[in-house]
């Protein structure tokens, strides 16, 4: 007899500014889990987390996925009740492996990973530590610095510094003297370029800081560099040598804009990818090795996308950031990079589910030593 299909819980949406992107990513992941041999291997139930943090069962989740847009409050019975997690909906406690497709806060930052860890159920992606470090740009950059990985000059800022006695002049002067213009202002805990702005003068820097401070109390300001943007996908292959981490071919983002902002990233025709990236093999190998080192520096596992700045004139290669729950949309680099590396979407999601973490904790909970 064929083994029973594994019950996979696909959870998406979330109380995050990347809610809409999460829905598009979940559609792709679901397609992969229902393609080819995965249709026999897995029985998928979908769960939707609305913008208020409430969990909804498969029927609601399926309707959201079919529409491809967030649910409106009027579509959800009881949505006016207090938000936040209030318990699992029907079917959730039957899940054997969770596949979170939650970008940004409350899904990529270790919170839901902690919930699954307490439940003792395996889940795709990094654990609590790797997720938290990978999400917070201040903590991430500190971990990279401790590991000796090259980064562009940056400064960490607390939002309350904007309201310091005497105004923000001291802060602005400090950033100007240490980083200069242009520079980029980022909330520490957002992704998909949400809340990021480019500053070319003091007025733009102040506006950028105020914008980022509306989204996060922890901010990062980076020195602008003239460089190409390269990306590498990382996957932990079940049964692989060592820690099982492997790196894909490199890709390059090219865009028709001043910089790679949210609109450029998610609007058709505003950007395109080149895979594999047209760089020397020595550069490719440096970046691939650095991508694995970045994952190890923050204890990221399962899947990650690592981004770089490359100055072709000088040969400088800087680590930009790591994304421990990268996008799976039609324009997302992570699945495209693995496709180009010989691992198409159905195989990719199969490996991700097979490599899901948390099984050691589950055995401990059941009283059996791993």
C-alpha positions as CSV (number, residue, x, y, z in Angstrom):
1,X,0.0,0.0,0.0
2,X,1.1,3.5,-0.8
3,X,1.8,5.6,2.3
4,X,-0.8,8.1,3.4
5,X,-0.3,11.7,2.1
6,X,1.4,14.0,4.5
7,X,-0.9,16.7,5.8
8,X,0.7,20.1,5.0
9,X,-0.7,23.3,6.5
10,X,-0.1,26.3,4.2
11,X,-0.5,29.5,6.2
12,X,-0.4,32.9,4.6
13,X,-1.6,36.5,4.9
14,X,-0.6,37.9,8.3
15,X,-0.7,41.1,10.2
16,X,2.1,42.7,8.2
17,X,2.6,45.3,5.5
18,X,3.5,42.5,3.2
19,X,0.1,40.8,3.5
20,X,-0.8,41.1,-0.2
21,X,2.5,39.8,-1.4
22,X,2.1,36.8,0.9
23,X,-1.1,35.8,-0.9
24,X,0.6,35.9,-4.2
25,X,3.5,33.8,-2.8
26,X,1.1,31.3,-1.3
27,X,-0.6,30.8,-4.7
28,X,2.7,29.7,-6.2
29,X,3.6,27.4,-3.3
30,X,0.2,25.8,-3.5
31,X,0.6,25.2,-7.2
32,X,3.9,23.5,-6.5
33,X,2.5,21.3,-3.7
34,X,-0.2,20.1,-6.0
35,X,2.0,19.5,-9.1
36,X,3.5,16.2,-10.3
37,X,4.2,13.6,-7.6
38,X,3.4,16.1,-4.9
39,X,-0.3,15.6,-5.6
40,X,0.1,12.1,-4.2
41,X,2.6,12.9,-1.5
42,X,0.8,15.8,0.2
43,X,-2.7,16.7,1.3
44,X,-2.7,20.5,1.7
45,X,-5.0,22.5,3.9
46,X,-4.7,26.3,3.6
47,X,-5.1,28.8,6.5
48,X,-5.5,32.5,6.1
49,X,-4.4,35.1,8.7
50,X,-6.2,38.4,8.2
51,X,-4.7,41.8,8.7
52,X,-5.9,41.7,12.3
53,X,-4.0,38.5,13.1
54,X,-7.1,36.2,13.2
55,X,-6.8,32.7,11.8
56,X,-9.4,31.4,9.2
57,X,-10.0,27.9,8.0
58,X,-9.5,26.3,4.6
59,X,-12.7,27.4,3.1
60,X,-11.9,31.1,3.7
61,X,-8.3,30.7,2.8
62,X,-9.2,29.0,-0.5
63,X,-11.5,31.8,-1.4
64,X,-8.7,34.4,-0.7
65,X,-6.2,32.4,-2.8
66,X,-8.7,32.1,-5.7
67,X,-9.2,35.9,-5.7
68,X,-5.6,36.7,-5.2
69,X,-6.3,39.7,-3.0
70,X,-6.7,40.3,0.7
71,X,-10.1,39.7,2.3
72,X,-12.2,42.7,3.3
73,X,-13.6,42.9,6.8
74,X,-17.1,42.5,5.5
75,X,-16.1,39.2,3.9
76,X,-15.1,37.7,7.3
77,X,-17.8,36.9,9.9
78,X,-16.8,38.2,13.3
79,X,-13.9,40.3,11.9
80,X,-15.0,43.2,14.1
81,X,-14.0,41.2,17.2
82,X,-10.6,41.8,18.9
83,X,-7.7,40.8,16.7
84,X,-4.7,38.6,17.3
85,X,-4.3,34.9,17.7
86,X,-7.4,33.4,19.4
87,X,-6.8,29.8,18.7
88,X,-6.6,27.5,15.7
89,X,-9.4,27.1,13.2
90,X,-10.8,23.7,12.3
91,X,-8.3,21.3,10.8
92,X,-5.2,23.0,12.1
93,X,-4.4,20.5,14.8
94,X,-4.3,17.7,12.2
95,X,-1.4,19.3,10.3
96,X,1.8,17.2,10.3
97,X,4.1,19.8,8.6
98,X,3.5,23.6,8.5
99,X,4.5,25.6,5.5
100,X,4.5,29.3,6.5
101,X,4.4,31.8,3.6
102,X,4.3,34.9,5.8
103,X,6.5,37.8,4.9
104,X,7.4,40.5,7.4
105,X,6.5,40.9,11.0
106,X,4.4,38.3,12.8
107,X,5.4,35.6,10.4
108,X,9.0,35.9,9.3
109,X,10.4,37.2,12.6
110,X,10.3,34.1,14.8
111,X,6.9,34.6,16.3
112,X,5.0,31.9,14.4
113,X,8.1,29.7,14.4
114,X,7.9,29.9,18.2
115,X,4.2,28.8,18.1
116,X,5.0,25.8,15.9
117,X,8.0,24.9,18.1
118,X,5.8,24.9,21.2
119,X,3.4,22.7,19.3
120,X,6.2,20.3,18.5
121,X,5.2,20.2,14.8
122,X,7.8,20.5,12.0
123,X,7.8,23.6,9.8
124,X,9.5,24.8,6.7
125,X,12.2,27.5,7.1
126,X,14.4,28.9,9.8
127,X,13.9,28.4,13.5
128,X,13.1,31.2,16.0
129,X,16.7,32.5,16.3
130,X,17.5,32.5,12.5
131,X,14.1,34.1,11.7
132,X,14.5,36.8,14.4
133,X,18.0,37.7,13.4
134,X,17.2,37.6,9.7
135,X,14.2,39.9,10.1
136,X,15.7,42.7,12.2
137,X,18.3,44.5,10.1
138,X,20.1,46.0,13.1
139,X,20.6,42.5,14.6
140,X,21.3,40.9,11.2
141,X,24.1,43.5,10.5
142,X,25.6,43.0,13.9
143,X,25.8,39.2,13.3
144,X,27.3,39.7,9.8
145,X,29.9,42.1,11.3
146,X,30.8,39.6,14.0
147,X,31.3,37.0,11.3
148,X,33.6,39.4,9.4
149,X,31.4,39.6,6.3
150,X,31.8,42.8,4.2
151,X,29.0,45.4,4.3
152,X,28.5,48.9,3.1
153,X,28.9,51.5,5.8
154,X,25.7,51.9,7.9
155,X,24.3,53.4,11.1
156,X,21.7,52.2,13.5
157,X,19.1,54.7,14.6
158,X,16.3,54.6,17.2
159,X,13.1,56.3,16.2
160,X,12.9,58.3,19.4
161,X,16.1,60.2,18.4
162,X,13.9,62.2,16.0
163,X,12.1,63.7,18.9
164,X,15.2,64.5,21.0
165,X,15.4,67.8,22.8
166,X,16.5,70.5,20.3
167,X,15.2,68.5,17.3
168,X,16.8,66.0,15.0
169,X,19.7,68.2,13.9
170,X,22.4,66.3,15.9
171,X,21.2,63.0,14.4
172,X,21.1,64.4,10.8
173,X,24.6,65.8,11.2
174,X,25.9,62.5,12.5
175,X,24.5,60.6,9.6
176,X,25.7,63.2,7.1
177,X,29.3,63.1,8.4
178,X,29.5,59.3,8.7
179,X,27.6,58.2,5.5
180,X,27.1,61.2,3.3
181,X,24.6,61.3,0.3
182,X,23.0,59.5,-1.2
183,X,22.0,57.2,1.5
184,X,19.1,54.8,2.1
185,X,16.8,54.8,5.1
186,X,15.1,51.5,6.1
187,X,12.8,50.3,8.9
188,X,14.7,47.5,10.6
189,X,11.8,45.0,10.5
190,X,10.1,45.3,7.1
191,X,10.8,43.6,3.8
192,X,9.8,44.0,0.1
193,X,11.2,47.5,0.2
194,X,8.3,48.7,2.4
195,X,9.2,52.0,4.1
196,X,12.6,52.4,2.4
197,X,13.5,55.7,0.9
198,X,16.6,57.2,-0.8
199,X,17.9,60.5,0.5
200,X,20.0,62.9,-1.5
201,X,19.9,65.9,0.9
202,X,19.0,66.7,4.5
203,X,15.3,67.3,3.7
204,X,15.1,63.9,2.1
205,X,16.9,62.3,4.9
206,X,14.5,63.7,7.5
207,X,11.5,62.6,5.4
208,X,12.9,59.1,5.1
209,X,13.6,58.8,8.8
210,X,10.1,60.0,9.6
211,X,8.6,57.5,7.1
212,X,10.6,54.6,8.5
213,X,9.8,55.7,12.1
214,X,6.1,55.4,11.4
215,X,6.7,51.7,10.7
216,X,9.4,50.7,13.2
217,X,11.2,52.0,16.3
218,X,14.5,50.6,15.0
219,X,16.0,52.0,11.8
220,X,19.0,51.5,9.6
221,X,20.7,54.1,7.4
222,X,23.1,52.8,4.7
223,X,25.6,54.6,2.5
224,X,24.6,54.6,-1.1
225,X,26.9,52.8,-3.5
226,X,26.9,52.5,-7.3
227,X,26.7,48.8,-7.7
228,X,24.9,45.9,-9.4
229,X,22.4,44.0,-7.3
230,X,23.0,40.2,-7.2
231,X,21.0,37.6,-5.4
232,X,21.6,34.0,-4.4
233,X,19.1,31.4,-3.1
234,X,20.0,28.9,-0.3
235,X,18.3,25.6,0.4
236,X,18.9,23.0,3.0
237,X,18.8,19.7,1.2
238,X,17.6,16.7,3.3
239,X,20.5,14.4,3.9
240,X,23.0,16.7,2.3
241,X,26.7,16.8,3.5
242,X,27.6,18.9,6.5
243,X,24.7,21.2,7.5
244,X,23.0,20.4,4.1
245,X,23.1,24.1,2.9
246,X,23.6,24.6,-0.8
247,X,23.6,27.7,-2.9
248,X,22.0,28.3,-6.3
249,X,23.3,30.1,-9.3
250,X,23.4,33.9,-9.0
251,X,20.8,36.2,-10.4
252,X,20.9,39.9,-11.1
253,X,18.1,42.5,-10.7
254,X,17.9,45.2,-13.4
255,X,15.4,47.9,-13.2
256,X,14.2,51.1,-15.0
257,X,14.1,53.3,-11.9
258,X,16.4,55.3,-9.7
259,X,16.4,52.4,-7.2
260,X,14.6,49.1,-6.5
261,X,11.6,50.3,-4.6
262,X,8.3,48.5,-3.8
263,X,6.5,49.7,-7.0
264,X,9.5,48.7,-9.2
265,X,9.7,45.3,-7.5
266,X,6.1,44.3,-7.9
267,X,4.9,46.2,-11.1
268,X,5.0,44.3,-14.4
269,X,7.6,45.7,-16.8
270,X,9.5,47.9,-14.3
271,X,12.3,45.4,-13.6
272,X,13.7,42.2,-15.0
273,X,16.0,39.5,-13.8
274,X,19.1,38.0,-15.5
275,X,19.7,34.4,-14.6
276,X,22.5,33.4,-14.4
277,X,24.0,36.7,-13.6
278,X,26.7,37.7,-16.1
279,X,29.6,37.9,-13.7
280,X,33.0,36.1,-13.7
281,X,33.1,32.7,-12.1
282,X,35.3,33.9,-9.4
283,X,32.7,36.5,-8.4
284,X,30.0,33.9,-8.5
285,X,31.9,31.6,-6.2
286,X,32.7,34.4,-3.8
287,X,29.0,35.3,-3.6
288,X,27.8,31.7,-3.2
289,X,30.3,31.1,-0.4
290,X,29.3,34.4,1.2
291,X,25.6,33.4,1.0
292,X,26.2,30.3,2.9
293,X,28.3,32.2,5.5
294,X,25.5,34.7,5.9
295,X,23.1,31.9,6.7
296,X,25.4,30.4,9.2
297,X,26.1,33.8,10.8
298,X,22.4,34.2,11.7
299,X,21.6,30.5,12.1
300,X,19.2,30.5,9.1
301,X,18.1,27.2,7.7
302,X,15.6,25.7,5.3
303,X,15.4,28.5,2.8
304,X,16.9,31.9,2.4
305,X,17.7,34.5,-0.3
306,X,20.9,36.5,0.2
307,X,21.3,39.8,-1.6
308,X,24.6,41.5,-2.6
309,X,26.0,44.8,-4.0
310,X,28.7,44.3,-6.6
311,X,30.9,47.1,-7.8
312,X,32.4,45.8,-11.1
313,X,34.9,48.6,-11.3
314,X,36.6,47.9,-8.0
315,X,35.6,44.2,-7.5
316,X,34.0,45.0,-4.2
317,X,31.3,42.6,-3.2
318,X,29.2,43.6,-0.2
319,X,26.6,41.6,1.7
320,X,23.3,43.5,1.7
321,X,20.8,41.4,3.6
322,X,19.3,37.9,4.1
323,X,15.6,37.1,3.7
324,X,14.6,33.9,5.5
325,X,11.1,33.8,3.9
326,X,11.7,35.1,0.4
327,X,8.9,35.7,-2.0
328,X,7.4,33.0,-4.2
329,X,5.5,35.3,-6.6
330,X,5.7,35.1,-10.4
331,X,8.4,37.8,-10.2
332,X,10.3,36.4,-7.2
333,X,14.0,35.4,-7.5
334,X,14.0,32.5,-5.1
335,X,12.1,29.9,-7.2
336,X,13.5,31.3,-10.4
337,X,17.1,30.8,-9.2
338,X,16.4,27.2,-8.2
339,X,14.7,26.6,-11.5
340,X,17.8,27.7,-13.3
341,X,19.9,25.5,-10.9
342,X,18.0,22.4,-12.0
343,X,15.4,22.4,-9.2
344,X,11.9,23.2,-10.6
345,X,9.1,24.4,-8.4
346,X,7.5,21.0,-7.5
347,X,10.9,19.6,-6.6
348,X,11.8,22.7,-4.7
349,X,8.7,22.7,-2.4
350,X,9.0,19.0,-2.0
351,X,12.6,19.4,-0.7
352,X,11.5,22.2,1.6
353,X,8.8,20.1,3.1
354,X,11.1,17.1,3.5
355,X,13.7,19.3,5.2
356,X,11.2,20.9,7.6
357,X,12.7,21.5,11.0
358,X,11.2,20.9,14.4
359,X,11.2,17.1,14.3
360,X,13.8,16.9,17.0
361,X,11.6,18.9,19.4
362,X,8.7,16.7,18.5
363,X,10.6,13.6,19.5
364,X,11.6,15.2,22.7
365,X,8.0,16.1,23.5
366,X,7.0,12.5,22.9
367,X,9.7,11.4,25.3
368,X,12.0,9.8,22.8
369,X,15.6,11.0,22.5
370,X,16.5,12.3,19.0
